[in-house]
Amino acid sequence: MKVYLYLNPLQLDVLRNARLHLSEVSEVLDPYQNNARMIQRQAIRISEADFQKEIERQFKSLPAQLKGLMTWEMFQTEAQKKRPKIEQQMKKGRQVKPPVLPNPQAYQELALARFSTRPDNPLLWERWADQHRGLVLELDTTYPGFNSSKQVLRPIVYGKKRPHADHPLKPFPALFHRPAEYAQEEEIRMIRPLDEASSSKPLTNGKLVHFYSFPAKAVLSVTLGVNVSGETREQVSRILSYDVKYKPGRPLRETLLDPDTFKLHIRGTL
């Protein structure tokens, strides 16, 4: 599978040392993933029409011998006396069993990386590549040595419903489902155990970034953002031209704007 990794200019270490930067899953502040505070389900209300419909049902269900002893009016009168009990039974029948959501505690020893399905997504260039000043790596995840035996690499499923703990998409269904509003990200998510990281380093915010080596030959191409600085362009060009890991070199590309639409074009550099 080909995936695309959006990077900002400060993440050239990924290319320079052929190692992915993964974040701890437990540090990702996705409230749906971490089961943040939730509203209580709306209380079940029984309307007058609902109650009348129920006692009509009960009256029609009476055995023939009882129907001959009780008129509809008499049955209504008795039903009104027992109304609290009847409504309680009606509410009980309508109650939906609360769903069991995936347990965030299962994520404590996991790290994740975000990839995308294409290199020309303007949303991702702005969000993950420092407003088009970064770069995108094209990676072949099927290249020998790229995958881990415990790795899960899977496209995100976008929709309205949150996955339950017994969702058939295992393991970790909450990590591979996101709200429909994020569908434009076209994310492919990688999950790996923390103990497979080759090393870790604290960031300025106190969180750890975890490094996972990958074969340099899994890099198929590098694409520069339309706002890339001359310094970043020079650094990337030197890595691809002189680093023996990338011999005999990798295609270096750049993005250009479309004059008529909000579209990015990718072409090779001279």
Helices and strands as residue ranges (DSSP letters): E 2-7, G 9-11, H 13-16, E 19-24, G 25-27, H 48-60, H 64-67, H 72-81, H 83-94, G 104-107, E 110-116, H 122-128, E 135-140, E 152-155, E 157-159, G 173-176, E 177-179, G 180-185, E 187-193, G 194-196, E 199-202, E 208-213, G 216-218, E 219-224, H 230-242, G 244-246, E 252-257, E 264-268
